[in-house]
Amino acid sequence: MSDAKATRRKSAHEQKRQALLGAAFEVFKAQGISGLTMRSVAVEAGYVAGAIYAYFPSRDAMLGELLVQSLTGLARIVKAAASGNDPPADRLRRGVQAVCTYYSGNPHDLELAAAAFAALSPDLQRQVNGRLIGVLQPLASALEQAAQIEARAAERETVALAAGILGTLLLDAAGRLAPLNQSGAAIVDHIIEGALRRLTR
């Protein structure tokens, strides 16, 4: 097989693979994780059910790739938001705001993150964790500089910060904060400013 032909075949394979991922995401948005099956994705994409196994070995492989792509995009956004030469506390705030804005504009990505982590195999979880580190690293770097603490401590504080923020976003998206007369944005600000006060005093 010529190099040109091999390249075209590889490109066609990747296009079909991405089309299947798009179909999988549509199924997830409509039916949730319980409705996401190889058969439902095949129906959505217009494929014979067995044909998609040439592109993904399992439902979890598709789910993991969807989450990897989502977190990869988010990591780029957070890195850009948290960069610059201004005070590190401001970069931290911008980075966190970027996370909130991303999930506010892409609520199904937030649902995907919440649903997929528990469903994935250990191998897929390791891949996803690598992308999650990419999201958190710019925040940890800004927090390390703002608080003048060691990198390990900054990582731990950033994970705690992220857990609180993502929990708040999930509660807000589920409509659980409004009955309590609370605003998701206000709680996120409270979490960030509380952490900065505690770590920089």
C-alpha positions as CSV (number, residue, x, y, z in Angstrom):
1,M,0.0,0.0,0.0
2,S,1.4,3.4,-1.0
3,D,2.0,6.0,1.7
4,A,-0.7,8.3,0.2
5,K,-3.3,5.5,0.2
6,A,-2.4,4.6,3.8
7,T,-2.7,8.3,4.8
8,R,-6.2,8.5,3.2
9,R,-7.3,5.3,4.8
10,K,-6.1,6.5,8.2
11,S,-7.8,9.9,7.7
12,A,-11.1,8.2,6.7
13,H,-10.9,5.9,9.8
14,E,-10.4,8.9,12.1
15,Q,-13.3,10.8,10.5
16,K,-15.6,7.9,11.1
17,R,-14.3,7.5,14.6
18,Q,-15.0,11.2,15.3
19,A,-18.5,10.8,13.8
20,L,-19.2,7.9,16.1
21,L,-18.0,10.0,19.1
22,G,-20.4,12.7,18.0
23,A,-23.2,10.2,17.8
24,A,-22.2,8.8,21.3
25,F,-22.4,12.3,22.8
26,E,-25.8,12.9,21.2
27,V,-27.1,9.6,22.7
28,F,-25.6,10.6,26.1
29,K,-27.3,14.0,26.0
30,A,-30.6,12.4,25.2
31,Q,-30.6,9.3,27.2
32,G,-27.8,9.6,29.8
33,I,-25.1,7.1,30.6
34,S,-27.6,4.3,31.0
35,G,-28.8,4.7,27.4
36,L,-25.4,4.9,26.0
37,T,-24.8,1.5,24.4
38,M,-22.9,0.3,21.3
39,R,-26.3,-0.4,19.7
40,S,-27.8,3.0,20.5
41,V,-24.7,4.7,19.1
42,A,-24.8,2.6,16.0
43,V,-28.4,3.5,15.4
44,E,-27.7,7.2,16.0
45,A,-24.8,7.1,13.5
46,G,-26.6,5.0,11.0
47,Y,-24.2,2.0,11.3
48,V,-24.8,-1.7,11.6
49,A,-24.3,-2.4,15.3
50,G,-21.3,-4.7,14.9
51,A,-19.5,-2.2,12.6
52,I,-18.5,0.2,15.3
53,Y,-16.4,-2.4,17.1
54,A,-13.8,-1.7,14.4
55,Y,-13.4,1.8,15.9
56,F,-14.1,1.3,19.6
57,P,-13.8,-2.0,21.5
58,S,-16.5,-1.1,24.0
59,R,-18.9,1.5,25.3
60,D,-16.5,2.5,28.0
61,A,-13.8,3.2,25.4
62,M,-16.1,5.7,23.7
63,L,-17.1,7.2,27.1
64,G,-13.5,7.6,28.1
65,E,-12.6,9.2,24.8
66,L,-15.5,11.6,25.1
67,L,-14.3,12.7,28.5
68,V,-10.6,12.9,27.4
69,Q,-11.6,15.2,24.6
70,S,-13.7,17.4,26.9
71,L,-11.0,17.7,29.5
72,T,-8.4,18.3,26.8
73,G,-10.4,21.3,25.6
74,L,-11.0,22.6,29.1
75,A,-7.3,22.3,29.9
76,R,-6.4,24.6,27.0
77,I,-9.0,27.1,28.1
78,V,-7.8,27.1,31.7
79,K,-4.1,27.3,30.8
80,A,-4.8,30.4,28.6
81,A,-7.0,32.0,31.3
82,A,-4.5,31.4,34.1
83,S,-1.4,32.6,32.2
84,G,0.1,36.1,32.2
85,N,2.3,38.2,34.4
86,D,-0.3,39.7,36.7
87,P,-0.7,38.7,40.3
88,P,-1.1,34.9,40.7
89,A,-4.3,35.3,42.8
90,D,-5.9,37.0,39.8
91,R,-4.7,34.2,37.5
92,L,-6.2,31.7,39.9
93,R,-9.5,33.5,39.8
94,R,-9.5,33.7,36.0
95,G,-8.6,30.0,35.8
96,V,-11.5,29.0,38.1
97,Q,-13.8,31.3,36.2
98,A,-12.8,29.7,33.0
99,V,-13.9,26.3,34.4
100,C,-17.2,27.7,35.5
101,T,-17.8,29.4,32.2
102,Y,-16.9,26.3,30.2
103,Y,-19.3,24.1,32.1
104,S,-22.0,26.7,32.2
105,G,-21.9,26.8,28.4
106,N,-21.4,23.0,28.1
107,P,-23.7,21.5,30.8
108,H,-23.6,18.1,29.2
109,D,-19.8,18.0,29.6
110,L,-20.3,18.5,33.3
111,E,-22.9,15.7,33.3
112,L,-20.4,13.5,31.4
113,A,-17.6,14.2,33.9
114,A,-19.9,13.3,36.8
115,A,-21.2,10.2,35.2
116,A,-18.1,8.8,33.5
117,F,-15.5,8.8,36.3
118,A,-17.3,6.1,38.2
119,A,-18.1,4.0,35.2
120,L,-14.7,3.8,33.6
121,S,-12.2,0.9,33.9
122,P,-9.0,1.6,35.9
123,D,-7.0,1.8,32.6
124,L,-9.4,4.4,31.2
125,Q,-9.4,6.3,34.5
126,R,-5.7,6.7,34.3
127,Q,-6.0,8.2,30.9
128,V,-8.7,10.6,32.1
129,N,-6.7,11.5,35.2
130,G,-3.8,12.6,33.0
131,R,-6.2,15.1,31.3
132,L,-7.6,16.2,34.6
133,I,-4.1,17.0,35.8
134,G,-3.8,19.2,32.7
135,V,-6.8,21.1,33.9
136,L,-5.6,21.5,37.5
137,Q,-2.0,22.2,36.9
138,P,-2.3,25.9,35.9
139,L,-4.5,26.5,38.9
140,A,-2.0,24.7,41.2
141,S,0.8,26.8,39.8
142,A,-1.1,30.1,40.4
143,L,-2.0,29.0,43.9
144,E,1.5,27.9,44.7
145,Q,2.8,31.4,43.8
146,A,-0.1,33.3,45.4
147,A,0.3,31.4,48.7
148,Q,4.0,30.8,48.5
149,I,3.6,27.2,49.5
150,E,5.3,24.0,48.3
151,A,4.2,22.4,45.0
152,R,2.8,19.3,46.8
153,A,0.8,21.4,49.2
154,A,-0.5,23.5,46.3
155,E,-1.6,20.4,44.4
156,R,-3.5,19.2,47.4
157,E,-5.2,22.5,48.0
158,T,-6.1,22.7,44.3
159,V,-7.7,19.3,44.3
160,A,-9.8,20.4,47.3
161,L,-10.6,23.6,45.6
162,A,-11.7,21.8,42.4
163,A,-13.8,19.3,44.3
164,G,-15.7,22.1,46.0
165,I,-16.2,24.0,42.8
166,L,-17.3,21.0,40.8
167,G,-19.6,20.0,43.5
168,T,-21.1,23.4,43.6
169,L,-21.6,23.4,39.8
170,L,-23.3,20.0,39.9
171,L,-25.7,21.1,42.7
172,D,-26.4,24.3,40.8
173,A,-27.0,22.5,37.5
174,A,-29.4,20.1,39.3
175,G,-31.4,23.1,40.7
176,R,-30.5,22.2,44.3
177,L,-29.1,25.7,45.3
178,A,-32.0,27.9,44.3
179,P,-34.4,26.4,46.9
180,L,-31.7,27.3,49.5
181,N,-31.5,30.9,48.3
182,Q,-27.9,30.3,47.2
183,S,-26.1,31.2,44.0
184,G,-23.6,28.9,42.4
185,A,-21.4,31.8,41.3
186,A,-21.5,33.3,44.8
187,I,-20.5,30.0,46.4
188,V,-17.6,29.5,44.0
189,D,-16.4,33.0,44.8
190,H,-16.7,32.2,48.5
191,I,-14.6,29.0,48.0
192,I,-11.8,30.8,46.1
193,E,-11.6,33.8,48.4
194,G,-11.8,31.7,51.5
195,A,-8.9,29.5,50.3
196,L,-6.8,32.6,49.4
197,R,-7.4,34.2,52.8
198,R,-6.6,31.1,54.6
199,L,-3.4,30.4,52.6
200,T,-2.0,33.9,52.2
201,R,-2.5,35.3,55.7
